[in-house]
Amino acid sequence: GVMESLISYAEEQPPSSLMTNSSSLKQESNESGSPKCVGGFVLVHAGAGYHSESKAKEYKHVCKRACQRAVDQLRAGALAVEAVTAALVELEDSPFTNAGLGSNLNLSGEIECDASIMDGKSLHFGAVGSISGIKNPVLVANCLLNEAQKGKLSAGRIPPCFLVGPGAHDWAVSHGIPPCPSEKMATRFSLSAYKRNKRKMELAEGTVPGQNRTKKRRQSSENGNGSGCLDTVGAVVVDLEGNVAAAVSSGGLAMKHPGRIGQAAHYGCGCWAENSGNMNPYSTAVSTSGSPFLTSEDRVLGGVIVLRCCRCVEAQPSPNIQGILVEFLWSHTTESMCVGYMSAQDSKAKTHISRLPPGTVPGQSLAIEGGVCRLKGVVE
């Protein structure tokens, strides 16, 4: 689709409304005895699609809780990858998101989830696809990432980083992640949506003459999987050691074929995280929702959250004060997108439902907003 409009609210708002400043950075010692910085920043989203005004409070609340969970981990000294996992668990546990609990049901009336996570420090990646019976798929993805970092298995075997279906479920249970019956993962919202979608399919595939039948099938597909449906949830985090991490989780398309794996689980599609290096001064973390690669579609519906940061040295008030400059943004072509963000120095998270302006066409218009956060610390 052609992007017809670009709305940059970050430029319109006063910088102070999007700026987070901290005057000091707490330091602890790690096992090697060197100073370890504690703190960081998190940006989350609860799906790109349509967020009704009647449920706006719930969407904002789950983003706020997800930010708080991540910040609690950062304040306790956890690295970015653990903080981003904590944020995703909170998003998956909400019945209002299409991830984990309350996910979309497939054609067979079952819940199959995708999730992935990436650690910018090690560049390790963990993912699960079409997994059933696990309440928090991101925990399995994170466990796969952690196990891969331990090195080879017995007899020189390469540890898995991406598992699907029953194999993913069995591996998760064998590594201490408790199973959850599928019927307990469905909510009254997801069951109601499944019944509506099933009825639409039955009408579309009924005894309708040629062209009308094709037209009804197309309309049913657009209504069932259009911008009114919420998609993937995600989070990006930077800790005060400069490490970044990203994660994504999704219940997938409503009424999808059993076994279908969406982009949330694919390497380089659902999320990406990479620390700065010799040739690149910036660390970057990205989490996507929807797909920008559906070139055959009339409307490209999706969303993204991005975090970019670099170390900086303050000239005032003292040259020994350094920190991290964090630039962050969210963008979407859907009708709306709910986000939340918070630094470890903030008392509470900021939440916002970004919407396309009236009169614009979802899938053919783009909204983009963002801000800057400066995390400061004293170098001793």
C-alpha positions in Angstrom: 0.0 0.0 0.0 1.0 3.6 -0.5 1.7 5.6 2.6 -0.5 8.7 2.2 0.2 10.6 5.3 2.9 10.9 8.0 2.1 12.2 11.4 5.0 13.0 13.7 3.6 13.9 17.1 7.1 13.8 18.6 7.9 17.0 16.8 4.7 18.7 17.8 4.9 18.1 21.5 7.2 20.0 23.9 10.5 18.0 24.4 10.0 18.0 28.2 6.8 15.9 27.9 8.9 13.1 26.3 12.1 13.5 28.2 13.2 11.5 31.2 16.2 12.7 33.1 18.0 11.1 36.0 20.6 12.7 38.1 22.4 9.6 39.4 23.0 6.0 38.4 23.1 3.3 41.0 26.1 1.0 40.8 26.6 -2.5 42.2 29.4 -5.0 41.9 29.0 -8.2 39.7 30.8 -11.4 40.3 34.0 -10.1 38.7 34.1 -7.2 41.1 33.7 -4.5 38.4 30.9 -1.9 38.8 27.5 -3.0 37.5 25.0 -0.4 36.5 21.4 -0.8 37.6 18.5 0.7 35.7 17.4 1.2 32.2 14.4 1.9 29.9 11.5 -0.1 28.5 9.0 0.4 25.7 6.1 -2.0 25.2 3.0 -2.3 23.0 -0.2 -4.2 23.4 -1.0 -4.8 19.7 -1.6 -2.9 16.5 -5.2 -2.9 15.3 -8.2 -1.2 16.7 -8.5 -0.3 20.4 -12.0 0.7 21.3 -12.6 3.7 23.7 -14.6 1.4 26.0 -11.5 -0.8 26.6 -8.9 2.0 26.4 -8.4 1.8 30.2 -7.7 -1.9 30.1 -5.2 -1.6 27.3 -3.3 1.2 29.0 -3.3 -0.6 32.3 -1.7 -3.8 30.9 1.0 -1.7 29.2 1.6 0.1 32.5 1.9 -3.2 34.3 4.3 -4.6 31.7 6.5 -1.6 32.0 6.5 -1.9 35.8 7.4 -5.6 35.7 10.4 -4.8 33.4 11.6 -1.9 35.5 11.3 -3.9 38.7 13.8 -6.4 37.0 16.1 -3.6 35.9 16.1 -2.1 39.4 17.0 -5.5 40.8 20.1 -5.6 38.6 18.7 -7.9 35.8 20.0 -7.5 32.3 17.8 -6.4 29.4 16.9 -9.9 28.2 15.4 -10.8 31.6 13.5 -7.5 31.8 12.0 -7.8 28.3 10.9 -11.4 29.2 9.1 -10.0 32.4 7.3 -7.4 30.3 6.1 -10.0 27.8 4.8 -12.3 30.5 2.6 -9.5 31.7 1.3 -8.8 28.2 0.6 -12.5 27.6 -1.3 -12.8 30.9 -3.8 -10.2 29.9 -7.1 -11.5 28.4 -7.3 -8.4 26.2 -4.2 -9.2 24.1 -3.7 -11.7 21.3 -0.9 -13.5 23.0 -0.8 -16.3 25.6 -4.0 -16.2 27.6 -7.0 -15.2 25.4 -5.2 -15.7 22.1 -7.1 -16.1 18.8 -8.4 -19.6 18.2 -7.5 -21.5 15.0 -9.8 -23.4 12.6 -10.0 -26.3 15.0 -10.9 -24.1 18.0 -7.5 -24.5 19.6 -4.9 -21.9 20.7 -1.4 -22.1 19.1 1.1 -19.4 19.9 4.3 -18.0 18.4 7.0 -16.1 20.4 10.6 -15.1 20.0 13.3 -13.2 21.9 16.7 -11.8 21.0 19.6 -10.7 23.2 21.6 -7.9 21.7 24.7 -8.7 23.8 25.2 -12.2 22.6 23.0 -12.1 19.5 21.4 -15.3 20.6 17.8 -16.0 19.6 15.1 -18.2 20.9 11.7 -18.9 19.5 8.7 -21.2 19.5 6.0 -21.7 16.9 2.5 -23.2 16.9 2.9 -24.1 20.6 -0.2 -25.2 22.6 -0.7 -25.8 26.3 1.8 -23.3 27.5 0.5 -20.1 29.2 3.6 -18.0 28.5 5.3 -18.9 25.2 8.0 -16.2 25.8 9.3 -18.2 28.8 10.0 -21.1 26.5 11.7 -18.8 23.9 13.8 -17.3 26.7 14.7 -20.7 28.1 15.8 -21.8 24.6 18.0 -18.7 24.4 19.5 -19.4 27.8 20.2 -23.1 27.1 21.8 -22.2 23.8 24.2 -19.9 25.6 25.5 -22.8 27.6 27.1 -24.4 24.6 26.8 -27.8 23.0 24.8 -30.7 24.5 26.1 -34.2 25.2 27.9 -36.0 22.3 28.6 -32.6 20.7 24.9 -32.0 19.7 23.8 -28.4 18.8 21.1 -27.1 21.2 17.9 -26.0 19.6 16.9 -22.3 19.3 13.6 -22.7 17.5 11.0 -25.4 18.3 7.5 -25.9 17.1 4.3 -27.8 17.9 4.3 -30.8 20.3 8.1 -30.9 20.4 8.2 -27.3 21.7 5.6 -28.2 24.4 7.4 -31.3 25.5 10.8 -29.5 25.6 9.2 -26.7 27.7 7.7 -29.1 30.3 11.0 -31.0 30.5 12.7 -27.7 31.4 10.4 -26.8 34.2 7.8 -24.7 32.5 4.4 -25.8 33.7 1.8 -26.9 31.1 -1.6 -25.2 30.9 -4.7 -26.9 29.5 -5.8 -25.2 26.2 -9.4 -24.8 27.6 -8.0 -22.7 30.4 -6.2 -20.4 28.0 -9.3 -19.5 26.1 -11.4 -16.6 27.4 -15.0 -15.6 26.9 -13.7 -12.9 24.5 -11.7 -15.3 22.4 -14.5 -17.9 22.4 -17.0 -15.3 21.4 -14.8 -14.1 18.5 -14.3 -17.7 17.4 -18.0 -18.3 17.2 -18.5 -15.1 15.2 -15.7 -15.9 12.8 -16.9 -19.5 12.3 -20.4 -18.2 11.5 -18.9 -15.8 8.9 -17.0 -18.6 7.3 -20.0 -20.8 7.1 -22.0 -18.0 5.4 -19.2 -17.3 3.0 -18.8 -20.9 2.1 -22.5 -21.7 1.8 -24.5 -22.3 -1.4 -24.1 -18.8 -2.8 -23.9 -18.3 -6.7 -20.4 -17.8 -8.2 -19.5 -14.1 -8.0 -21.6 -13.3 -5.0 -20.0 -16.2 -3.2 -16.5 -14.9 -4.0 -17.4 -11.4 -2.9 -18.9 -12.6 0.4 -15.8 -14.7 1.1 -13.6 -11.7 0.5 -15.7 -9.5 2.7 -15.7 -12.1 5.4 -11.9 -12.3 5.3 -11.5 -8.6 5.4 -13.9 -8.2 8.4 -12.4 -11.1 10.2 -8.8 -10.3 9.9 -8.8 -6.6 9.2 -7.6 -3.7 11.3 -10.3 -4.3 13.9 -8.3 -7.3 15.2 -5.4 -6.9 17.6 -2.1 -8.6 16.6 1.2 -9.3 18.2 2.5 -7.8 21.4 6.1 -6.8 22.0 8.7 -5.0 24.1 12.2 -3.5 23.7 14.6 -2.8 26.6 18.0 -1.3 27.3 19.8 -1.7 30.6 22.3 0.7 32.0 25.2 -1.5 30.9 24.0 -0.6 27.3 22.6 -4.1 26.5 19.5 -4.2 24.4 16.9 -6.9 24.0 13.6 -7.4 22.1 10.8 -9.9 22.3 7.5 -10.6 20.6 4.5 -12.9 21.3 1.4 -13.7 19.3 -1.7 -15.9 19.1 -1.6 -15.5 15.3 -4.4 -14.9 12.9 -7.9 -15.7 13.9 -9.2 -18.9 12.2 -5.7 -19.8 10.9 -4.9 -23.3 9.7 -3.6 -25.5 12.5 0.2 -25.5 12.5 0.6 -22.1 10.9 3.6 -20.2 12.1 3.5 -16.4 11.9 6.3 -13.8 11.7 6.5 -13.4 15.4 8.5 -16.6 15.6 10.8 -16.1 12.6 14.4 -14.9 13.0 14.8 -11.3 11.8 11.0 -10.8 11.4 9.3 -10.6 14.8 12.1 -8.9 16.7 15.7 -7.9 16.5 18.3 -6.7 19.0 21.9 -5.8 18.6 24.4 -4.0 20.8 26.7 -1.4 19.5 30.0 -2.5 18.1 33.3 -1.2 16.6 31.6 -0.2 13.4 28.3 1.0 14.9 28.0 3.3 17.9 24.3 2.6 18.3 22.5 -0.3 20.0 19.2 -1.1 18.4 16.1 -3.1 19.4 12.9 -3.6 17.3 9.7 -5.5 17.8 7.1 -5.7 15.1 3.4 -6.4 14.8 1.7 -7.4 11.5 3.7 -7.7 8.3 5.2 -5.1 5.9 5.9 -7.8 3.4 2.4 -8.6 2.2 2.9 -6.8 -1.2 0.0 -8.6 -2.8 -2.5 -7.1 -0.3 -4.3 -3.9 -1.0 -3.7 -2.7 2.6 -0.5 -3.3 4.6 -1.5 -3.4 8.3 1.2 -3.5 10.9 3.0 -1.7 13.7 6.5 -1.4 15.2 8.3 -0.2 18.3 12.0 0.8 18.0 14.7 1.8 20.5 18.1 3.2 19.6 20.7 4.2 22.1 24.3 5.2 22.5 26.7 6.1 25.3 27.3 9.8 25.8 29.6 11.9 28.1 28.2 15.1 29.6 30.3 18.2 29.3 28.4 19.7 32.3 28.5 19.7 35.2 31.5 17.3 35.3 33.3 15.3 32.6 33.0 12.1 34.7 29.3 12.0 34.2 28.2 9.7 31.4 25.0 7.9 30.5 22.9 6.6 27.7 20.9 8.6 25.2 17.8 6.6 24.3 15.7 7.5 21.2 12.4 5.6 20.9 9.4 5.5 18.6 6.3 3.6 17.6 4.6 3.6 14.2 1.6 1.9 12.8 -0.6 1.7 9.7 -3.5 0.2 11.7 -6.3 2.3 13.2 -4.6 2.4 16.5 -1.7 1.1 18.7 -1.4 1.1 22.4 2.1 1.7 23.9 3.7 2.3 27.3 7.2 3.4 28.3 9.2 3.9 31.5 12.7 4.4 32.8 14.0 3.0 36.1 14.1 6.5 37.4 10.3 7.1 36.7 7.7 6.7 39.4 5.2 5.3 36.9 4.9 4.4 33.3 3.4 6.7 30.6 0.8 5.1 28.4 -0.8 6.2 25.1 -3.1 5.0 22.4 -1.9 6.3 19.1 -4.6 6.7 16.4 -4.6 7.5 12.8 -6.3 10.9 12.2 -10.0 10.9 11.1 -10.5 10.4 7.4 -7.3 8.4 6.7 -7.4 4.9 5.4 -5.8 2.1 7.6 -3.2 0.3 5.6 -2.6 3.3 3.4 -1.6 5.8 6.1 1.2 6.0 8.7 1.4 7.4 12.2 4.7 7.8 13.9 5.4 9.2 17.4 8.3 8.9 19.8 10.7 10.7 22.2 14.1 10.8 23.9 15.2 9.6 27.3 18.6 10.4 28.8 19.9 8.0 31.5 22.7 9.5 33.4 25.4 8.1 35.7 28.6 9.0 37.6 31.8 7.2 36.5 34.0 6.6 39.6 
